[in-house]
Amino acid sequence: MAPPLGWWQGPTWLGRALLVSASVAWALISAPAWALGWWVLPLSALQIAPAFLIRDRPLIAARLAYTATALAMAVLVVRPVMLPHWPLDGYLIPFAPVLAVLVGRSSPAQGLRYTLLALALLATGLPLYAGSVGPDVMTGPLAAATLTACAGFALAHQRRLTESATLAAAAEREERIALEERTRIARELHDIVGHHLSAIAVRTDSARHRLPHVDETTLAELADLGTAARTALHETRQLVTLLRDGDPAPHPTITDIPALAAACRAAGEQVHLEITGAPTHLPAAVHTALHRITGECLSNARRHSPGAPIDIRLHITPDRTELTIDNAPPGGRLHEPTRPHEGARTATTSPRPTRSLPAAVGHGLIGIRERALALGGSYQAGPRADGGFQVRVVLPT
């Protein structure tokens, strides 16, 4: 059942007082029937109890209301003399509000079932009491039950509109909070990372004029560093724009991976790249993930295993894409690539000091894992038997 309708806006004690007053009034109307026997009192209590339970115990109230109405109608079959003292319409006084609230707190299908059950229960009295009171009198309870059910459906419709408005307001509030957080992150990223990258680019570009005695090889190296800093600054600004404005920015693709390998070769690394298959059918998210994973592995391999050969193999098929990156130990040779040996973990476990450090460590492995799992793929990372390290990512396409 849905939460309470909340249509009563007054104090709780006042609502309870009005409910008690209505119950007392109904009991006084039914007073002439009390002389028929002691059983009238518990029957009356059973009929009025659902009105007090419908807010906090709606299902219990529904069961009691239908049961009490059925018992009252059965009593009239056994004691038809009660009809002048206890008219059938009087049963609907406590039953009607229970039915209305019950339908109002139900789904449309549930409300229809509760309505049909109530109408079937009252329609049963037509052949039973028509001979005593006439069929025209029996139409009153049916009409009242129909109107009550219609009121319940109106309450249910209003409740759904209110819930939709509440959910829309909550979603808008969460979106506004997320936008404010993205704006704050973008501002911090621009102020911190952008400032330092700009400083690096300026210093490397001006090194030729500030350091006249530096040889050409060093100047070329500084120029490459300046180019890398400007590239990183450009991508940082794209990310800042995306975070701040939400505008779509161009994302790196698989076709940009050869440029990563070329940059490493220009820095003196031994990088072998092999790409098989056509990437035309890959989603943009897969393109970006594979590019970022490759860049992370190359960066960490250069930092932790300088001079070690690096092998990148990207195999694209219609249903999946497999990226495998191997690096040899520092100063070693890259043998035939193999899977990480048994016992290799796919978490951020550091290898033994005698082995090369992984191609992606610490936050690098965490980032690779998160990217792979977010796209429904898998990843494996661990030391190789020859002391190298391997990262393997499989993404569905």
The 8 nearest C-alpha neighbors of each residue, nearest first, counted from 0:
[[1, 105, 104, 2, 57, 58, 106, 101],
 [0, 2, 104, 105, 3, 4, 106, 103],
 [3, 1, 4, 0, 104, 5, 54, 55],
 [4, 2, 5, 54, 1, 104, 55, 6],
 [5, 3, 6, 2, 158, 104, 103, 154],
 [4, 6, 7, 3, 8, 2, 158, 54],
 [7, 5, 4, 8, 3, 154, 9, 158],
 [6, 8, 5, 9, 14, 4, 10, 11],
 [9, 7, 6, 10, 5, 11, 14, 13],
 [8, 10, 7, 11, 13, 14, 12, 6],
 [11, 9, 13, 12, 14, 8, 7, 15],
 [12, 10, 14, 13, 15, 9, 7, 8],
 [11, 13, 15, 14, 10, 16, 9, 17],
 [14, 12, 16, 10, 15, 11, 17, 9],
 [13, 15, 11, 17, 16, 12, 18, 10],
 [14, 16, 18, 12, 13, 17, 19, 11],
 [17, 15, 13, 19, 14, 18, 12, 20],
 [18, 16, 20, 14, 19, 15, 21, 13],
 [17, 19, 15, 21, 16, 20, 22, 14],
 [20, 18, 22, 16, 17, 21, 23, 15],
 [21, 19, 17, 23, 22, 18, 16, 24],
 [20, 22, 24, 18, 23, 19, 17, 25],
 [23, 21, 19, 25, 20, 24, 26, 18],
 [22, 24, 26, 20, 25, 21, 19, 27],
 [25, 23, 21, 27, 26, 22, 20, 28],
 [24, 26, 28, 22, 23, 27, 21, 29],
 [25, 27, 23, 29, 24, 28, 30, 22],
 [28, 26, 30, 24, 29, 25, 23, 31],
 [29, 27, 25, 26, 30, 24, 31, 89],
 [28, 30, 26, 27, 31, 32, 85, 25],
 [31, 29, 27, 32, 33, 28, 26, 34],
 [32, 30, 33, 29, 84, 34, 85, 28],
 [31, 33, 30, 34, 84, 35, 29, 85],
 [34, 32, 30, 35, 31, 39, 36, 40],
 [33, 35, 32, 36, 31, 37, 30, 39],
 [34, 36, 33, 32, 39, 37, 81, 31],
 [37, 35, 38, 34, 39, 33, 32, 40],
 [36, 38, 39, 40, 33, 35, 34, 41],
 [39, 37, 36, 40, 41, 42, 35, 33],
 [38, 40, 42, 37, 33, 41, 36, 43],
 [39, 41, 43, 42, 38, 37, 44, 33],
 [42, 40, 44, 43, 38, 39, 45, 37],
 [41, 43, 45, 39, 40, 44, 46, 38],
 [42, 44, 46, 40, 45, 41, 39, 47],
 [45, 43, 41, 47, 46, 42, 48, 40],
 [46, 44, 42, 43, 48, 47, 67, 41],
 [45, 47, 43, 67, 44, 48, 64, 42],
 [46, 48, 44, 45, 49, 93, 50, 43],
 [47, 49, 45, 50, 51, 46, 44, 52],
 [50, 48, 60, 52, 51, 47, 53, 64],
 [49, 51, 48, 52, 53, 47, 97, 93],
 [50, 52, 49, 48, 53, 54, 47, 18],
 [53, 51, 49, 56, 60, 50, 54, 55],
 [52, 54, 57, 60, 56, 50, 49, 55],
 [55, 53, 52, 56, 57, 3, 51, 50],
 [54, 56, 52, 53, 57, 3, 51, 2],
 [57, 55, 52, 53, 59, 58, 54, 60],
 [58, 56, 53, 60, 59, 54, 55, 61],
 [57, 59, 61, 60, 56, 62, 53, 0],
 [60, 58, 62, 61, 56, 57, 63, 52],
 [59, 61, 49, 57, 63, 53, 58, 52],
 [62, 60, 58, 64, 59, 63, 57, 65],
 [61, 63, 59, 65, 60, 64, 66, 58],
 [62, 64, 66, 60, 61, 65, 67, 49],
 [65, 63, 61, 67, 66, 62, 49, 60],
 [64, 66, 68, 62, 67, 63, 69, 61],
 [65, 67, 63, 69, 64, 68, 62, 70],
 [68, 66, 70, 64, 46, 69, 65, 45],
 [69, 67, 71, 65, 70, 66, 64, 72],
 [68, 70, 66, 72, 67, 71, 65, 73],
 [71, 69, 73, 67, 72, 68, 66, 74],
 [72, 70, 74, 68, 73, 69, 67, 75],
 [71, 73, 75, 69, 74, 70, 68, 76],
 [72, 74, 70, 76, 75, 71, 69, 77],
 [75, 73, 71, 77, 76, 72, 78, 70],
 [76, 74, 79, 78, 72, 73, 77, 81],
 [75, 77, 73, 74, 79, 78, 72, 127],
 [76, 78, 74, 75, 79, 73, 80, 72],
 [79, 77, 75, 80, 76, 74, 81, 82],
 [78, 80, 75, 81, 76, 82, 77, 74],
 [79, 81, 78, 82, 83, 75, 84, 77],
 [82, 80, 84, 79, 85, 83, 78, 75],
 [81, 83, 85, 86, 84, 80, 79, 75],
 [84, 82, 81, 85, 86, 80, 79, 132],
 [83, 85, 81, 82, 32, 31, 86, 29],
 [86, 84, 82, 81, 83, 32, 29, 87],
 [87, 85, 82, 88, 89, 83, 84, 90],
 [86, 88, 89, 90, 85, 82, 140, 91],
 [89, 87, 90, 86, 140, 91, 139, 92],
 [88, 90, 87, 91, 92, 86, 85, 29],
 [91, 89, 88, 92, 87, 94, 93, 68],
 [90, 92, 94, 95, 89, 93, 88, 140],
 [91, 93, 89, 90, 94, 95, 25, 88],
 [94, 92, 91, 47, 95, 96, 46, 50],
 [93, 95, 91, 97, 92, 96, 64, 98],
 [94, 96, 98, 91, 97, 93, 92, 147],
 [97, 95, 99, 98, 94, 100, 93, 50],
 [96, 98, 100, 94, 95, 99, 50, 101],
 [97, 99, 101, 95, 96, 100, 102, 94],
 [100, 98, 151, 96, 102, 101, 97, 147],
 [99, 101, 103, 97, 102, 98, 151, 96],
 [100, 102, 98, 104, 103, 99, 97, 105],
 [103, 101, 110, 151, 105, 99, 100, 104],
 [102, 104, 155, 151, 154, 100, 101, 105],
 [105, 103, 1, 101, 102, 0, 155, 100],
 [106, 104, 102, 110, 109, 103, 0, 1],
 [105, 107, 109, 108, 110, 104, 155, 102],
 [108, 106, 110, 109, 111, 105, 152, 155],
 [107, 109, 111, 110, 106, 112, 105, 113],
 [110, 108, 112, 106, 111, 107, 105, 113],
 [111, 109, 102, 107, 113, 105, 112, 108],
 [110, 112, 114, 108, 109, 113, 115, 107],
 [111, 113, 109, 115, 110, 114, 116, 108],
 [112, 114, 110, 116, 111, 115, 117, 109],
 [115, 113, 111, 117, 116, 112, 148, 110],
 [116, 114, 118, 112, 117, 113, 119, 111],
 [115, 117, 119, 113, 114, 118, 120, 112],
 [116, 118, 120, 114, 119, 115, 113, 121],
 [119, 117, 115, 121, 120, 116, 122, 114],
 [120, 118, 122, 116, 117, 121, 115, 123],
 [119, 121, 117, 118, 123, 122, 116, 69],
 [122, 120, 118, 123, 119, 124, 117, 141],
 [123, 121, 119, 124, 125, 120, 118, 141],
 [122, 124, 121, 120, 125, 119, 126, 127],
 [123, 125, 127, 122, 121, 126, 128, 72],
 [126, 124, 122, 127, 129, 123, 128, 137],
 [125, 127, 129, 124, 128, 123, 130, 122],
 [128, 126, 124, 125, 129, 123, 76, 130],
 [129, 127, 131, 130, 125, 124, 126, 132],
 [130, 128, 133, 134, 125, 131, 126, 132],
 [129, 131, 128, 133, 132, 127, 126, 134],
 [132, 130, 128, 129, 133, 79, 82, 127],
 [133, 131, 129, 130, 128, 136, 134, 137],
 [132, 134, 129, 135, 130, 136, 131, 137],
 [135, 133, 129, 137, 136, 125, 138, 132],
 [134, 136, 137, 138, 133, 139, 132, 129],
 [137, 135, 134, 138, 133, 139, 132, 129],
 [136, 138, 134, 139, 135, 125, 140, 133],
 [137, 139, 141, 135, 136, 140, 142, 134],
 [138, 140, 142, 137, 141, 136, 143, 88],
 [141, 139, 143, 142, 88, 138, 144, 137],
 [142, 140, 144, 138, 143, 139, 145, 121],
 [141, 143, 145, 139, 144, 140, 138, 146],
 [142, 144, 140, 146, 145, 141, 147, 139],
 [145, 143, 147, 141, 142, 146, 140, 148],
 [146, 144, 142, 148, 147, 143, 141, 149],
 [147, 145, 149, 143, 148, 144, 142, 150],
 [146, 148, 144, 150, 145, 149, 99, 95],
 [147, 149, 151, 145, 150, 146, 99, 114],
 [150, 148, 146, 152, 151, 147, 153, 145],
 [149, 151, 153, 147, 148, 152, 99, 146],
 [152, 150, 99, 103, 102, 148, 154, 149],
 [151, 153, 155, 149, 154, 150, 103, 102],
 [152, 154, 150, 156, 151, 155, 157, 149],
 [153, 155, 103, 151, 157, 152, 156, 158],
 [156, 154, 103, 152, 158, 153, 157, 104],
 [157, 155, 153, 159, 158, 154, 152, 160],
 [156, 158, 160, 154, 155, 159, 161, 153],
 [157, 159, 155, 161, 156, 160, 154, 162],
 [160, 158, 162, 156, 161, 157, 163, 155],
 [159, 161, 157, 163, 158, 162, 164, 156],
 [160, 162, 158, 164, 159, 163, 165, 157],
 [161, 163, 165, 159, 164, 160, 166, 158],
 [164, 162, 160, 166, 165, 161, 159, 167],
 [163, 165, 167, 161, 162, 166, 168, 160],
 [164, 166, 162, 168, 163, 167, 161, 169],
 [167, 165, 169, 163, 168, 164, 170, 162],
 [168, 166, 164, 170, 165, 169, 163, 171],
 [167, 169, 171, 165, 166, 170, 164, 172],
 [168, 170, 166, 172, 171, 167, 165, 173],
 [171, 169, 167, 173, 172, 168, 166, 174],
 [170, 172, 174, 168, 169, 173, 167, 175],
 [171, 173, 169, 175, 170, 174, 168, 176],
 [174, 172, 176, 170, 175, 171, 177, 169],
 [175, 173, 177, 171, 172, 176, 178, 170],
 [174, 176, 178, 172, 173, 177, 171, 179],
 [175, 177, 173, 179, 178, 174, 180, 172],
 [178, 176, 174, 180, 175, 179, 181, 173],
 [179, 177, 175, 181, 180, 176, 174, 182],
 [178, 180, 182, 176, 177, 181, 175, 183],
 [181, 179, 177, 183, 182, 178, 176, 184],
 [182, 180, 178, 184, 242, 183, 179, 185],
 [183, 181, 243, 185, 179, 180, 184, 178],
 [182, 184, 180, 186, 181, 185, 179, 187],
 [185, 183, 181, 187, 186, 182, 188, 180],
 [186, 184, 239, 182, 188, 183, 187, 242],
 [185, 187, 183, 189, 184, 188, 190, 182],
 [188, 186, 184, 190, 189, 185, 191, 183],
 [189, 187, 185, 191, 192, 186, 190, 184],
 [188, 190, 193, 186, 187, 191, 192, 185],
 [189, 191, 187, 188, 194, 193, 186, 192],
 [192, 190, 188, 194, 193, 189, 187, 195],
 [193, 191, 195, 188, 194, 189, 196, 190],
 [194, 192, 189, 196, 195, 191, 190, 197],
 [193, 195, 197, 191, 192, 196, 190, 198],
 [194, 196, 198, 197, 192, 193, 199, 191],
 [197, 195, 199, 193, 198, 194, 228, 232],
 [196, 198, 200, 194, 195, 199, 193, 201],
 [197, 199, 195, 201, 196, 200, 202, 194],
 [200, 198, 196, 202, 197, 201, 203, 195],
 [201, 199, 225, 197, 203, 198, 228, 202],
 [202, 200, 198, 204, 199, 203, 205, 197],
 [203, 201, 205, 199, 204, 200, 206, 198],
 [202, 204, 206, 225, 221, 200, 205, 201],
 [205, 203, 201, 202, 206, 200, 225, 222],
 [204, 206, 202, 207, 208, 203, 201, 209],
 [205, 207, 209, 203, 208, 210, 204, 202],
 [208, 206, 205, 210, 209, 211, 218, 204],
 [209, 207, 206, 205, 210, 211, 204, 212],
 [208, 210, 206, 207, 205, 211, 202, 212],
 [209, 211, 206, 212, 207, 208, 213, 205],
 [212, 210, 213, 208, 207, 209, 206, 214],
 [211, 213, 210, 214, 207, 209, 215, 208],
 [214, 212, 211, 210, 217, 215, 218, 207],
 [215, 213, 216, 217, 218, 212, 211, 219],
 [214, 216, 218, 217, 219, 213, 220, 207],
 [217, 215, 219, 218, 214, 220, 213, 221],
 [216, 218, 220, 219, 215, 214, 221, 213],
 [217, 219, 215, 221, 220, 216, 222, 214],
 [220, 218, 222, 216, 217, 221, 215, 223],
 [221, 219, 217, 223, 218, 222, 216, 224],
 [220, 222, 224, 218, 203, 223, 219, 217],
 [221, 223, 219, 225, 224, 220, 218, 203],
 [224, 222, 226, 220, 225, 221, 227, 219],
 [223, 225, 221, 227, 222, 226, 228, 220],
 [226, 224, 200, 222, 228, 203, 223, 227],
 [225, 227, 223, 229, 224, 228, 230, 222],
 [228, 226, 224, 230, 225, 229, 231, 223],
 [227, 229, 225, 231, 226, 230, 200, 196],
 [230, 228, 232, 226, 231, 227, 233, 200],
 [231, 229, 227, 233, 232, 228, 226, 234],
 [230, 232, 228, 234, 229, 233, 235, 227],
 [231, 233, 229, 235, 230, 234, 196, 228],
 [232, 234, 230, 236, 235, 231, 229, 237],
 [235, 233, 237, 231, 236, 232, 238, 230],
 [236, 234, 232, 238, 237, 233, 231, 239],
 [235, 237, 239, 233, 238, 234, 240, 232],
 [238, 236, 234, 240, 235, 239, 241, 248],
 [237, 239, 241, 235, 236, 240, 242, 234],
 [238, 240, 185, 236, 242, 241, 237, 243],
 [241, 239, 237, 243, 238, 242, 244, 236],
 [240, 242, 245, 238, 246, 239, 244, 243],
 [243, 241, 239, 181, 240, 245, 185, 244],
 [244, 242, 182, 240, 241, 185, 245, 239],
 [243, 245, 246, 241, 240, 242, 182, 239],
 [244, 246, 241, 242, 243, 247, 240, 178],
 [247, 245, 241, 244, 248, 240, 242, 243],
 [246, 248, 241, 245, 249, 240, 250, 244],
 [247, 249, 246, 250, 237, 241, 238, 240],
 [250, 248, 251, 247, 237, 252, 234, 238],
 [249, 251, 287, 248, 252, 283, 286, 284],
 [252, 250, 287, 255, 290, 249, 286, 253],
 [251, 253, 286, 254, 255, 287, 290, 250],
 [252, 254, 255, 256, 286, 290, 289, 251],
 [253, 255, 252, 256, 257, 251, 258, 278],
 [254, 256, 253, 258, 252, 257, 251, 259],
 [255, 257, 259, 258, 253, 254, 290, 260],
 [258, 256, 260, 259, 255, 261, 254, 272],
 [259, 257, 261, 256, 255, 260, 262, 254],
 [260, 258, 256, 262, 257, 261, 263, 294],
 [259, 261, 257, 263, 258, 262, 270, 264],
 [262, 260, 258, 264, 263, 259, 257, 265],
 [261, 263, 265, 259, 260, 264, 258, 266],
 [262, 264, 266, 260, 265, 261, 268, 259],
 [265, 263, 268, 261, 267, 266, 262, 269],
 [264, 266, 262, 263, 267, 261, 268, 223],
 [265, 267, 263, 264, 268, 262, 220, 223],
 [266, 268, 264, 265, 263, 269, 306, 262],
 [269, 267, 264, 263, 306, 266, 270, 308],
 [268, 270, 308, 264, 309, 267, 271, 307],
 [271, 269, 309, 310, 308, 268, 260, 264],
 [270, 272, 310, 311, 309, 269, 273, 260],
 [273, 271, 311, 312, 310, 270, 274, 260],
 [272, 274, 312, 313, 311, 275, 271, 314],
 [275, 273, 313, 314, 312, 272, 276, 315],
 [276, 274, 314, 315, 313, 273, 277, 312],
 [275, 277, 315, 314, 316, 278, 274, 313],
 [276, 278, 279, 315, 275, 280, 316, 274],
 [279, 277, 281, 280, 276, 315, 253, 286],
 [278, 280, 277, 281, 282, 276, 253, 315],
 [281, 279, 278, 282, 277, 317, 396, 283],
 [280, 282, 278, 279, 396, 285, 283, 286],
 [283, 281, 285, 284, 286, 280, 396, 279],
 [282, 284, 286, 285, 287, 281, 252, 250],
 [283, 285, 287, 282, 286, 288, 374, 281],
 [286, 284, 288, 282, 287, 283, 289, 281],
 [287, 285, 252, 283, 253, 284, 289, 288],
 [286, 288, 290, 284, 251, 285, 252, 289],
 [287, 289, 285, 291, 290, 286, 292, 284],
 [290, 288, 292, 286, 291, 287, 293, 285],
 [289, 291, 287, 293, 288, 292, 253, 256],
 [290, 292, 294, 288, 293, 289, 287, 295],
 [293, 291, 295, 289, 294, 290, 288, 367],
 [294, 292, 296, 290, 291, 295, 289, 297],
 [293, 295, 291, 297, 292, 296, 298, 290],
 [294, 296, 292, 298, 293, 297, 291, 299],
 [297, 295, 358, 359, 293, 299, 298, 294],
 [298, 296, 300, 294, 299, 295, 293, 301],
 [297, 299, 295, 301, 296, 300, 294, 302],
 [298, 300, 302, 358, 296, 359, 301, 297],
 [301, 299, 358, 297, 304, 303, 302, 298],
 [302, 300, 305, 298, 299, 304, 303, 297],
 [301, 303, 299, 300, 304, 305, 298, 297],
 [302, 304, 300, 356, 301, 299, 305, 355],
 [305, 303, 329, 300, 301, 307, 302, 355],
 [306, 304, 301, 307, 302, 303, 329, 300],
 [305, 307, 268, 330, 304, 329, 308, 269],
 [306, 308, 329, 327, 305, 330, 304, 328],
 [309, 307, 269, 326, 327, 333, 270, 306],
 [308, 310, 326, 270, 325, 269, 271, 307],
 [309, 311, 271, 325, 324, 270, 272, 326],
 [312, 310, 324, 272, 323, 271, 273, 309],
 [313, 311, 273, 323, 322, 274, 272, 324],
 [314, 312, 322, 274, 321, 273, 275, 315],
 [313, 315, 275, 321, 320, 274, 276, 312],
 [316, 314, 320, 276, 275, 319, 277, 321],
 [315, 317, 319, 318, 320, 276, 314, 277],
 [318, 316, 319, 396, 315, 280, 320, 276],
 [317, 319, 396, 316, 395, 320, 315, 394],
 [320, 318, 395, 396, 316, 394, 317, 315],
 [319, 321, 315, 394, 393, 314, 316, 395],
 [320, 322, 393, 314, 392, 313, 315, 394],
 [321, 323, 313, 392, 391, 312, 393, 314],
 [322, 324, 391, 312, 390, 311, 392, 313],
 [323, 325, 311, 390, 310, 389, 312, 391],
 [326, 324, 389, 310, 309, 388, 390, 323],
 [325, 327, 309, 387, 388, 308, 310, 307],
 [326, 328, 387, 333, 307, 331, 308, 332],
 [327, 329, 355, 387, 331, 386, 307, 330],
 [330, 328, 304, 307, 331, 355, 305, 306],
 [329, 331, 307, 328, 306, 332, 327, 305],
 [332, 330, 328, 329, 327, 307, 333, 308],
 [333, 331, 327, 334, 308, 330, 307, 328],
 [332, 334, 327, 308, 331, 326, 335, 309],
 [335, 333, 336, 332, 327, 385, 337, 331],
 [334, 336, 337, 333, 325, 332, 385, 310],
 [337, 335, 334, 325, 338, 333, 310, 389],
 [338, 336, 335, 339, 383, 340, 389, 384],
 [337, 339, 340, 383, 336, 389, 391, 381],
 [340, 338, 383, 381, 382, 343, 389, 337],
 [341, 339, 383, 343, 384, 338, 342, 382],
 [342, 340, 343, 339, 344, 338, 381, 384],
 [341, 343, 344, 340, 339, 381, 382, 345],
 [344, 342, 381, 341, 340, 339, 382, 345],
 [343, 345, 346, 381, 342, 380, 348, 379],
 [346, 344, 380, 379, 381, 343, 347, 378],
 [345, 347, 344, 348, 364, 365, 380, 368],
 [346, 348, 361, 364, 349, 360, 345, 365],
 [347, 349, 346, 350, 344, 345, 361, 360],
 [348, 350, 347, 351, 356, 360, 357, 361],
 [351, 349, 356, 352, 348, 354, 382, 357],
 [350, 352, 353, 354, 349, 355, 356, 382],
 [353, 351, 354, 350, 355, 356, 349, 386],
 [354, 352, 351, 355, 386, 350, 328, 356],
 [355, 353, 386, 352, 351, 328, 356, 350],
 [356, 354, 328, 387, 386, 304, 329, 357],
 [355, 357, 303, 354, 350, 304, 358, 388],
 [358, 356, 388, 359, 360, 355, 300, 382],
 [357, 359, 300, 296, 299, 388, 360, 356],
 [360, 358, 363, 296, 357, 299, 364, 295],
 [361, 359, 363, 364, 357, 362, 347, 358],
 [362, 360, 363, 347, 364, 365, 359, 348],
 [361, 363, 365, 364, 366, 360, 347, 359],
 [362, 364, 359, 360, 366, 361, 365, 367],
 [365, 363, 367, 360, 366, 359, 362, 361],
 [364, 366, 362, 368, 363, 367, 369, 361],
 [365, 367, 369, 363, 364, 368, 362, 370],
 [368, 366, 364, 370, 365, 369, 292, 371],
 [367, 369, 365, 371, 366, 370, 372, 364],
 [368, 370, 366, 372, 367, 371, 373, 365],
 [371, 369, 367, 373, 368, 372, 366, 288],
 [372, 370, 376, 368, 374, 369, 373, 377],
 [371, 373, 375, 376, 369, 374, 370, 368],
 [372, 374, 370, 371, 375, 369, 376, 368],
 [375, 373, 372, 371, 376, 370, 394, 395],
 [376, 374, 372, 373, 371, 395, 394, 377],
 [377, 375, 394, 371, 372, 393, 374, 395],
 [378, 376, 393, 371, 392, 372, 394, 379],
 [379, 377, 392, 391, 368, 393, 371, 380],
 [378, 380, 391, 345, 390, 392, 381, 377],
 [381, 379, 390, 345, 389, 391, 344, 378],
 [380, 382, 343, 339, 344, 389, 388, 345],
 [383, 381, 388, 339, 387, 389, 386, 343],
 [382, 384, 339, 387, 388, 386, 385, 340],
 [383, 385, 386, 340, 382, 387, 339, 337],
 [386, 384, 383, 387, 327, 328, 334, 382],
 [387, 385, 354, 383, 384, 328, 355, 382],
 [388, 386, 327, 328, 383, 355, 326, 385],
 [387, 389, 382, 383, 357, 326, 325, 381],
 [388, 390, 325, 324, 380, 381, 382, 339],
 [389, 391, 380, 324, 323, 379, 325, 392],
 [392, 390, 323, 379, 378, 322, 380, 324],
 [391, 393, 378, 322, 321, 377, 379, 323],
 [392, 394, 321, 377, 376, 320, 378, 322],
 [395, 393, 376, 320, 319, 396, 321, 392],
 [396, 394, 319, 376, 318, 320, 375, 393],
 [395, 319, 318, 281, 394, 320, 317, 282]]
